[in-house]
């Protein structure tokens, strides 16, 4: 496309895709943080197409700050928000239309250890909503007992001396 239509057109398309993705990710992040955070995109001056992703703190006079200033748990929530928005976008591209659900299956590998108790509860509630309301299968790989205990069906793998055992419950 760049050769046929020029750099300006492909940059325009990319910018639109990033804006749409981050708009959706902001909606997820606001839900995950009870309205505290959203994303903002800043464009770096003098560098065509270069962006910086910022976090807007709605409880601190709409102050925007770099994403690296988030705590571990906040970073996990921001990453989850982007993952949810990406899965929704992929589904829309695949089906050619807007979809209420994003993907049939979502698998999260760890990250829960960085969350405080409230964060664990919020994420598990959000994942339960994805399962219930949207009908997605949600797989979680975790060592955090609170997260595992909140899941209605579990496959536990326990390492033994020579072999591992698998237990299915729920």
Backbone as a ProteinNet text record, in pm:
[ID]
protein_1_A
[PRIMARY]
XXXXXXXXXXXXXXXXXXXXXXXXXXXXXXXXXXXXXXXXXXXXXXXXXXXXXXXXXXXXXXXXXXXXXXXXXXXXXXXXXXXXXXXXXXXXXXXXXXXXXXXXXXXXXXXXXXXXXXXXXXXXXXXXXXXXXXXXXXXXXXXXXXXXXXXXXXXXXXXXXXXXXXXXXX
[TERTIARY]
81.9	0	85.8	196	281.6	333.5	373.9	425.9	316.3	196.9	88.2	25	1.6	-76.5	3.3	124.1	207.7	208.6	312.4	332.1	224.2	178.3	78.4	-50.6	-91.2	-214.8	-200.9	-90.9	-73.3	-56.2	10.1	20.3	-117.9	-200.3	-337.3	-416.5	-405.3	-474.1	-424	-293.2	-235.1	-280.1	-279.9	-321.7	-467.4	-550.8	-691.8	-710.3	-633.1	-642.9	-597.3	-489.2	-439.2	-539.6	-596.8	-696.6	-816.8	-866.3	-981.8	-948.2	-831.6	-790	-780.1	-716.5	-697.4	-827.1	-919.8	-1052.9	-1121.5	-1118.7	-1178.5	-1103.6	-970.5	-890.8	-920.4	-941.2	-975.2	-1107	-1204	-1333.8	-1315.2	-1234.7	-1207.4	-1130.3	-1030.6	-949.7	-1033.8	-1121.8	-1207.4	-1296.7	-1345.8	-1428.1	-1344.6	-1225	-1138	-1089.3	-1083.5	-1031.1	-1139.7	-1264.2	-1377.8	-1371.8	-1333.5	-1332.8	-1208.9	-1112.2	-994.8	-903.1	-873.2	-774.1	-834.6	-774.1	-798.5	-665.8	-663.9	-543.5	-554.4	-439	-430.7	-309.9	-324.1	-213.3	-157.2	-26.7	41.4	132.8	138.6	223.2	352.8	463.5	594.6	626.3	660.9	690.1	815.3	807.2	922.5	943.7	867.9	882.9	749.8	738.7	612.4	571.2	451.1	397.8	439.9	532.7	578	478.8	438.5	341.3	393.9	333	358.7	223.6	213.1	89.9	96.9	-3.8	-9.2	-130.7	-124.9	-236.4	-294.7	-425	-493.7	-555	-517.4	-568.6	-684.2	-806.5	-926.1	-949	-875.9	-886	-776.5	-693.8	-585.9	-591.2	-704.2	-723.9	-693.7	-728.3	-706.9	-559.5	-472.1	-327.9	-287.1	-212.6	-159.8	-16.8	15.2	150.9	194.6	323.9	374.6	326.1	310.7	264.2	362.8	491.1	589.6	574.2	490.1	468.9	360.9	294.8	192.6	255.9	181.8	228.3	217.1	268.2	260.2	117.1	29.8	-110.5	-180.3	-150.9	-210.4	-162.7	-36.2	18.1	-54.1	-80.6	-154.1	-293.2	-363	-497.2	-493.2	-392.5	-378.8	-351.7	-267.2	-237.6	-361.1	-436.8	-560.5	-658.8	-670	-760.4	-721	-591.9	-545.7	-571	-546.6	-571	-718.8	-806.4	-950.4	-989.7	-933.5	-963.2	-908.8	-789.6	-731.9	-815.7	-859.9	-939.6	-1070.5	-1128.5	-1251.3	-1224.1	-1113.3	-1078	-1053.6	-983.6	-957.1	-1087.7	-1179.8	-1309.8	-1384	-1380.6	-1449	-1387.3	-1255.6	-1188.5	-1224.2	-1223.6	-1250.5	-1393.6	-1488.8	-1629	-1675.9	-1598.1	-1635.7	-1742.9	-1772.1	-1872.8	-1840.4	-1902.6	-1885.6	-1945.5	-1875.9	-1921.7	-1939.2	-2039.9	-2060.6	-1953.7	-1915.1	-1808.4	-1683.1	-1569.4	-1447.4	-1386.2	-1356.2	-1302.9	-1376.3	-1370.1	-1435.7	-1359.1	-1228.9	-1144.6	-1039.6	-1021.4	-919.6	-837.1	-706.3	-618	-521.2	-518.3	-428.6	-325.3	-201.5	-93	-29.6	-62.4	-6.4	-37.6	40.4	18.3	-61.8	-132.3	-219.1	-141.4	-18.5	62.5	96	80.9	111.1	-9.4	-124.2	-246.8	-265.5	-323.1	-362.6	-496.2	-546.9	-670.4	-787.1	-801.4	-909.8	-892.1	-768.6	-740.1	-770.8	-736.8	-767.2	-918.2	-990.9	-1137.2	-1194.9	-1147.2	-1197.8	-1170.1	-1048.4	-1014	-1095.2	-1110.5	-1188.2	-1334.6	-1389.2	-1526.7	-1538	-1439.9	-1440	-1432.3	-1346.8	-1333.7	-1460.8	-1526.4	-1654.5	-1759.4	-1758.9	-1851.6	-1826.2	-1698.8	-1664.8	-1719.5	-1709	-1761.7	-1913.4	-1977.4	-2122.5	-2195	-2175.8	-2250.9	-2211.7	-2083.6	-2037.2	-2014.1	-2022.6	-2011.5	-1873.2	-1771.3	-1635.4	-1581.6	-1494.2	-1419.5	-1295.4	-1273.8	-1160.4	-1070.3	-947.9	-849.6	-748.5	-716.5	-623.2	-514.3	-392.3	-278.3	-229.1	-238.8	-204.5	-153.3	-77.9	-34.6	-104	-187.8	-256.6	-384.3	-387.1	-498.3	-633.2	-638	-764.5	-825	-739.7	-788	-837.1	-757.5	-796.2	-925.6	-939.4	-1058.4	-1184.6	-1172	-1287.7	-1339.1	-1262.1	-1301.9	-1390.8	-1499.4	-1593.5	-1539.7	-1447.8	-1386.7	-1236.1	-1167.2	-1022.7	-954.3	-840.5	-750.6	-622.9	-594.6	-476.4	-367.5	-249.2	-133.1	-40.3	-11.7	77.6	199.9	313.8	439.3	471.5	504.2	546.1	695	743.4	886.5	929.5	850.5	887.9	789.1	665.8	562.4	473.2	392.6	293.2	155.9	66.3	-70.6	-164.1	-272.5	-372.1	-503.1	-565.3	-694.9	-791.8	-907.7	-1011.2	-1122.1	-1163.7	-1273.2	-1368.4	-1492	-1590.8	-1685.7
-120	0	125.7	118.5	236.2	274.8	174.2	203.6	255.7	196.3	235.7	369.1	389.2	505.1	611.2	579	676.5	659.1	710.8	697.1	768.2	882.1	957.8	877.2	805.1	728.4	611.3	537.9	424.2	472.8	587.2	644.1	683	736.4	773.5	650	541	417.1	362.9	363.2	313.7	398.4	527.8	617.9	592.5	572.1	542.9	411.9	311.6	180.9	189.9	262.5	278.5	357.1	461.7	541.1	455.6	376.9	290.9	186.3	125.7	25.3	86	200.9	261.7	319.5	356.9	398.9	281	164.5	44	0.5	8.1	-29.9	63.3	191.5	287.4	251.1	209.2	169.1	49.9	-46.5	-162.6	-120.6	-33	9.3	87.3	172.8	247	151.9	49.3	-49.2	-124.6	-164.8	-241.4	-159.2	-27.2	59.4	147.1	110.4	186.5	333.2	357.4	492.6	574.9	517	596.7	626.3	526.3	543.5	525.9	594	570.3	593.6	561.2	580.3	709.8	767.2	880.2	858.8	895	883.3	1022.2	1036.7	1160.3	1130.5	1224	1208.1	1283.8	1214.4	1274.9	1374	1496.4	1598.4	1562.2	1585	1563.1	1419	1326.4	1184.6	1134.6	1131.9	1092.7	951.9	940.7	811.8	764.3	834.9	792.3	838.9	745.9	779.8	743.3	804.9	769.8	742.2	629.8	593.2	643.6	720.3	777.7	724.7	732.8	697.7	826.9	845.1	961.1	917.9	989.9	960.6	1056.2	1004.1	1086.9	1127	1066.9	1106	1204.5	1242.9	1338.1	1448.2	1516.4	1630.7	1598.1	1477.5	1434.7	1435.6	1422.9	1426.5	1305.8	1331.4	1224.9	1196.5	1067.4	1027.9	907.3	882.1	768.9	635.7	538.9	407.2	340.8	372.6	308.3	352.5	453.1	498.4	416.4	325.8	241.9	136.9	98.2	-11.2	-142.3	-249.2	-379.5	-421.5	-405	-441.2	-354.7	-224.7	-133.5	-166.6	-203.1	-242.6	-365.9	-461.1	-581.1	-544.3	-455.7	-414.9	-342.6	-257.5	-186.6	-286	-383.2	-485.7	-568.6	-603.9	-679.4	-598.3	-469.7	-383.1	-381.7	-372.2	-372.7	-508.4	-617	-751.4	-770.9	-723.1	-734.9	-655.1	-535.6	-453.4	-518.2	-574.9	-643.7	-763.1	-841.8	-959.9	-917.9	-808	-756.1	-712.5	-644.5	-596.9	-712.7	-816.3	-932.1	-998.9	-1010.2	-1071.5	-988.8	-856	-769	-780.4	-790.1	-804.6	-938.8	-1044.3	-1178.8	-1193.9	-1131.6	-1147.1	-1038.2	-930.9	-821.8	-730.9	-746.5	-659.4	-646.9	-548.8	-531.2	-650.8	-697.3	-815.3	-781	-839.4	-817.7	-889.2	-1006.4	-1079	-1066.7	-1076.2	-1057.9	-1187.9	-1277.1	-1405.5	-1514.5	-1632.2	-1744.4	-1786.7	-1767.2	-1814.5	-1708.2	-1685.7	-1592.5	-1665.2	-1669	-1736.8	-1634.8	-1628	-1537.1	-1619.5	-1586.9	-1659.5	-1569.1	-1595.5	-1525.2	-1376.1	-1301.1	-1158.3	-1123.1	-1219.9	-1192.5	-1166	-1211.8	-1192.3	-1047	-960.3	-818.3	-740.2	-806.1	-737.9	-742.5	-634.7	-638.2	-712.6	-728.9	-805.9	-750	-617.3	-553.9	-577.6	-569.8	-593.6	-736	-832.3	-972.8	-991.2	-930.8	-943.3	-881.4	-763.6	-695.3	-775.7	-828.6	-905.8	-1034.7	-1104.7	-1228.2	-1199.6	-1088.6	-1051.4	-1021.2	-950.6	-917.8	-1044	-1137.4	-1262	-1345.8	-1341.7	-1412.3	-1351.3	-1218.7	-1152.3	-1195.4	-1205.2	-1249.4	-1389.6	-1473.7	-1610.6	-1609.1	-1537.3	-1541.8	-1462.1	-1331.8	-1243.4	-1259.6	-1274.6	-1277.3	-1419.2	-1518.5	-1656.6	-1700.7	-1633.1	-1672.9	-1779.1	-1862.3	-1953.5	-1876.4	-1874.7	-1802.4	-1903.4	-1912.6	-1999.6	-1914.6	-1955.8	-1879.8	-1972.7	-1930.1	-2001.5	-1916.4	-1969	-1887.5	-1971.4	-1906.5	-1964.1	-1894.2	-1796.4	-1719.6	-1794.4	-1843.2	-1926.2	-1855.6	-1724.3	-1651.2	-1650.5	-1638	-1637.6	-1776.8	-1878	-2015.5	-2054.2	-2016.4	-2052.6	-1988.3	-1874.2	-1803.5	-1863.6	-1952.9	-2011.7	-2133.6	-2144.5	-2253.7	-2391.3	-2394.8	-2521.1	-2502.4	-2600	-2587.3	-2717.4	-2701.1	-2812.6	-2779	-2855.2	-2829.7	-2929	-2876.5	-2960.2	-2947.2	-3058.4	-3060.6	-3144.7	-3086.5	-3153	-3250.5	-3373.8	-3474.5	-3499.3	-3601.4	-3633.7	-3676.9	-3765.9	-3819.1	-3780.7	-3756.8	-3722.3	-3612.1	-3558.1	-3459.2	-3524.1	-3470.1	-3519.2	-3408.1	-3449.2	-3354.9	-3384.1	-3278.7	-3290.5	-3193	-3243.1	-3159.2	-3144.6	-3020.5	-2997.6	-2892.2	-2899.5	-2799.1	-2847.6
0	0	0	75.5	83.2	-55.6	-135.6	-269.5	-362	-350.1	-438.9	-401.2	-272.6	-229.9	-155.1	-119.7	-50.9	100.5	160.9	305	384.7	334.1	408.9	427	321.9	329.7	426.9	419	510.4	654	673	807.6	859.5	770.5	807.2	851	776.4	812.9	946.8	964.8	1090.5	1207.9	1190.1	1297.2	1335.5	1236.7	1263.6	1337.8	1300.3	1367.1	1512.1	1536.4	1673.4	1757	1701.2	1774.5	1812.2	1718.1	1745.4	1852	1840.9	1938.6	2077.8	2088.6	2219.9	2275.6	2190.6	2237	2305.7	2239.7	2298.3	2424.5	2420.6	2538.1	2655.1	2627.7	2733.8	2800.8	2720.3	2777.3	2871.5	2830.1	2916.3	3041.3	3024.4	3138.3	3238.7	3190.9	3283	3362.7	3297.2	3368.4	3471.7	3433.1	3523.6	3642.4	3626.6	3733.2	3793.9	3774.9	3828.5	3786.9	3661.7	3607.8	3637.3	3704.8	3741.8	3623.9	3542	3435.7	3297.1	3201.9	3060	2987.4	2859	2778.4	2698.8	2668.2	2576.8	2487.7	2363	2268.2	2244.8	2259.5	2222.4	2104.2	2012.6	1894.8	1917.6	1895	1918.7	1807	1844.6	1742.9	1663.1	1533.4	1447.3	1407.1	1463.2	1428.6	1374.4	1241.9	1179	1222.8	1274.8	1313.9	1451.4	1517.5	1650	1755.8	1840.6	1943.3	2081.1	2180.9	2319.9	2383.5	2450.6	2517.9	2661.5	2700.6	2835	2909.7	3041.2	3127.7	3182.2	3166.4	3222	3355.2	3461.9	3595.4	3623.4	3616.6	3633.3	3778.6	3870.9	4011.7	4051.3	3954.9	3979.6	3874.8	3866.5	3776.2	3630.4	3586.6	3447.6	3407.7	3504.6	3476.7	3392.9	3287.3	3202.1	3243.6	3251.5	3290.6	3208.6	3205.5	3126.1	3183.1	3095.3	3138.5	3234.6	3224	3312.5	3458.6	3483.8	3621.3	3693.6	3621.8	3683.8	3775	3877.7	3963.5	3885.8	3942.4	3876.7	3850.8	3949.9	3933	3831	3832	3734.6	3593.1	3581	3450.9	3399	3489	3449.4	3398.4	3468.9	3426.6	3292.1	3272.5	3144.8	3031.7	3056.7	2955.9	2924	3027.4	3006.7	2923	2949.6	2872.8	2724.9	2696.9	2557.2	2493	2567.4	2514.8	2480.5	2566.4	2539.9	2415.5	2402	2283.8	2156.6	2165.1	2048.2	2007	2105.4	2071.7	2005.9	2051.1	1990.4	1846.8	1824.8	1690.4	1595.2	1642	1556.4	1514.1	1606.7	1575.1	1471.1	1486.2	1391	1252	1246.2	1116.6	1055	1135.7	1085.2	1035.8	1104.6	1066.2	971.2	960	871.7	929.5	1057	1120	1267.7	1329.4	1472.7	1544.6	1645.6	1718.9	1865.7	1927.5	2070.3	2151.1	2106.7	2175.1	2092.2	2156	2081.6	2034.4	2120	2077.7	2153.8	2100.4	2166.8	2290.8	2288.5	2398.2	2431.4	2559.7	2606.5	2711.5	2692.7	2787.4	2844.5	2977.9	3048	3123.2	3103.1	3169.2	3273.7	3398.8	3514.6	3515	3589.1	3602.8	3726	3782.1	3895.8	4024.8	4031.3	4151.7	4179.1	4078.8	4096.5	4148.7	4158.2	4199.5	4350.3	4404.2	4545	4553.9	4674.6	4695.3	4613.2	4614.6	4537.8	4388.3	4341.4	4199.9	4158.5	4244.7	4217.1	4205.4	4297.2	4295.1	4168.7	4132.2	4013.6	3886.9	3874.4	3755	3748.7	3861.8	3859	3825.2	3875.4	3839.6	3690.2	3636.6	3494.1	3410.1	3450.1	3375.7	3385.3	3499.8	3514.8	3421.7	3407.8	3316.4	3172.8	3135.4	3000.1	2975.7	3077.3	3067.2	3057.5	3149.6	3160.5	3054.9	3054.6	2965.6	2820	2794.3	2656.2	2605.5	2693	2651.1	2607.2	2650.9	2613.9	2708	2655.4	2740	2786.8	2918	2973.9	3044.4	2998.7	3062.6	3136.6	3258.2	3340.2	3389.8	3374.1	3430.4	3546.2	3667.9	3784	3899.6	3985.7	4112.8	4229.4	4199.9	4303.2	4341.9	4464.6	4510.9	4502.2	4532.6	4529.6	4389.8	4289.7	4151.4	4114.1	4143.9	4111.3	4181.1	4308.1	4385	4329.3	4262.9	4210	4078.9	4019.4	3892.5	3915.6	3839.4	3861.6	3821.7	3728.5	3687.1	3686.2	3745.2	3755.2	3714	3651	3623.7	3699.1	3802.1	3884	3848.1	3827.8	3800.8	3919.4	3982.8	4098.8	4066.4	4091.2	4063.3	4176	4139.6	4235.8	4222.9	4292.8	4286.6	4147.2	4085.8	3954.9	3845.8	3884.2	3786.3	3842	3756.7	3799.5	3800.1	3883.7	3884.9	3840.6	3777.8	3731	3800.6	3852.5	3918.6	3852.3	3814.7	3755.7	3856.9	3882.6	3977.6	3922.4	3966.9	3925.7	3822.7
[MASK]
++++++++++++++++++++++++++++++++++++++++++++++++++++++++++++++++++++++++++++++++++++++++++++++++++++++++++++++++++++++++++++++++++++++++++++++++++++++++++++++++++++++++++

